[in-house]
Amino acid sequence: MRFESEALMNQSLCESCSNMREIVSGTDSCFLLCQLSQTDHRFPKYPPQPVMRCEGFETQDNDEEPG
């Protein structure tokens, strides 16, 4: 388990947001990078977890079929 509390992290909107990218450091620490932070200063680069509400939240489209 990479997170201190996996149950706490699973409550975060970031876990299911299409704007999130998981970053793993050289020491195997895990961080959630908000990609919106690259173009909009209102969003922190690494938001404190868990995030319960976010204006930039977009659901990941995991059911998309290729082609």
N, C-alpha and C positions, 0 to 999 in steps of 0.2 A: 504494500500500500504506500503510494507516494505522498498522499496528503495526510496531515495529522489526523484529520477526522473525515473519512470518506463520506459519511452520512451528511456532514455539514456542507461539504463541497457539492454534493448532489442536489442540494436545495438551491444552489445558485443558478440564476438565469444564464450565466456565462457558459455553463456546461452544455446548454442546448442552443447557443447563439451562433449564427453563421459568421459573426464578426470576431469570434474568439479563435486564437491560435495557441496551442499548448507549447510552452517552451521548457525544455529540460536542460538544466545546467550541467556542467562537467562533474559536479558533485552529486548528480542525480536528484537535485531539487527541482520541483515542478512549479511553473508559474503560468498564469493565464493572461496572455497578451490581448488587449483590446485593439484590434486593427483600426477602429474608428479614431483612435488617438493620433494616428499619423496624419489625419486631415482635419480633425475637429478638436480644438483644445478643451472642449467641455468634457471629454472622456479621458479618464486617467489611463496611462499606458498599462499599468498593472493594478486593476481595481481591487480594493480590499474585499475579501470574500467573507460571507456570501453576499452576492448582489441580489436583492429582492425586487428592485424596480429599476428600469433603465429605458430612457427614451430611444436609444439606438438598438434595442433588442430586436433581432430578426431570427425567426426559427430556422434551424438547419433543415434543408430539404434532403433527408437521407433516403427518401423513397423514389428519387428521380431515376428514371430508366434511361440507359444509354441510347444515343442515336436519335 
